[in-house]
Amino acid sequence: MAIPASFKSLQRAIIYIRVSTEREEMQSPEQQRYSCEQYAQRNGIKIVGEPVEDLDLSGTSSSRRQISAIIARVRSGEANIVLVWKWSRFGRNIRESQVNLHELEKAGGRLIAATEDYDTDTYHGRFSRDNMLLVADLQAGIIGATWQEAHDRRHRAGLPHTGQARFGYMRCPDCRRKEDSPNQFHHCKSCEGVLVVDPVRGPALSEAYERYVAGASISGIARDMKERGIRSLNGAVMKPTAWQIVMDSGFAAGLIRWRGPDFRRLHGRAAKRPETYDNWAPGKHAAIISMEIWEGYKKLRQNPATIPWSTEAKYAYSGLLRCGAADKTGAKCNRRMTASALIRSNGGAGMKLFRCPGIAMKECSGVTITLKRLDAATLVWLEEFAKGADMGLMAMKRSARRAQAESDIPSVRADIIATQSKKKKLLDLYLKDLVSEDDYREAMEQLATSLATLENRLAVLEIDSGEGIIPTAADFGNLLALWPQMNSDEQRAALSRVVAYIEIEKTPGKQYNRISIVPRWEVAA
């Protein structure tokens, strides 16, 4: 059907193409483009720029898609039509589709489906369009339910969501790819879809777990693996975050994981840490690490009082030192002290020291401290806690913090659910034109901020409800044993878990400046 005469002047269109992760209609980007270009040619529409493509993205959420960018281009006057193959390409979530459509029309644009064209200037046309969007939403629900059933069947069979290779694992040598779909495999009688251990990446992954649990930093592990040529499945260098995501999955321990509805609502898809999953089950694949290693890894990941995470610090005390001298106003300076080097007057070796930058600027009397004295004081401090100094008091604080967290978690979760409900109600009011756009955006921004604050609060409480941020004597004993083996950035990472800051106070005469190590739990309590 040709576009109405009233729209003859609106002849500039952006083609939007989407191919879903589920490939529900298997309609290629090329075919979608061809259909849109043919429609434009028949109706005298000029195509603006190259088609906007969202490939391998589901239509149930617009957060990662380029819909907002397209609407912004329409608002700027670059185009006034968005051309899609079918209405379902615009989205399969009726609420988000209506919001995006509302924004597009307010920007002066119009959405046209090349193969499902209706005159949306008429009531019947809008009714037909909205029905097609509802059908798309229904299809998304059916597709989701079908995939959920497929996932449930795989979980019951001890298989992960998909049969794709995982880092450390691979398809067996007898598996053959499908010619028409290279990412999929024919049914293999040799392995029955169960992944086997990769002879190169498998041992490397097992080693990474063992080193991490032994106290090595993830950045150090990533650096070593890079030097040894260990790469991701697509051949890319793996950064520390990539290693952490792989290790968080627990697949190497012979496990598969998934989230139930409550955890999906609370954590979404972005969270990958072990504690954000509520379902774990033995898989059919072979484990390459023991459950003891896996439990140790989980404890280290969940408990910030334990050691390994690195930020490539040059010195173990980088960023931790504070100047305790008086500034020009008489107040405590509290500046971060920086590394320097003092050359001996007799021509001997240089001596590493830290000093307050306020000295050079003459803004405080300043203090200095040598690296040698810091090392000695730190070892004494660690030894005291490793022997159990003040552990009774610390245990009481740990217990109190855990009890408080366990008491607060239910109310924070309830507030999260209530805030999410408010967002949905506000969206309903906006779609019914009962709330202005400005009020809607302002209120939605406030709710989003509140939700983020609550989610952050919940994350802190979940940590505190476990081991808490106050370490045990055993933790200090482990750190003390590992300390001589660590490099500077690993020592800095370890200290940052237990030390809030180290204050250097000026003393009169020729006495050594005083070193005061302030524990994290004393500041955070």
URPEWO-V707761 format. One line per field, one symbol per residue. phi: phi as a letter, one per 20 degrees, with the letter a starting at -180 (. if undefined). A space follows every 10 residues. Layout:
BEGIN
phi->???
END
This chain:
BEGIN
phi->.fffffdfee cdcdedcccf fflfdlefgf fffgffffff ffdmeeeeme gedddlcfef befdedffff ffffffnfbc cddcfcgfff rddfffffff fffffffndb ecdfdcecef fdffffffff ffffffffff ffffffffff ffffffemdf gceffdgncb fffefdfffe bgedcffdff dlnefdfffd fgfffgffff ffffofefff fffffffenf cffenefefg fffffffffm ffendccade gfffffdmef fcfgfeddcc bfefffedcf fffffffgff fedffeffbc clffcfdgne eceeeeefen effmffedfb bdeffenfff dfbdbeffff eldbfmccbe ffffgfffff ffffffenfl ffffffffff fffffffegg ffffffffff ffffffffff felecfffff ffffffffff ffffffffff fffffefnee feffffffff fegfeeefff fffffffcdf aceddfdfme ffffddedff ffeef
END
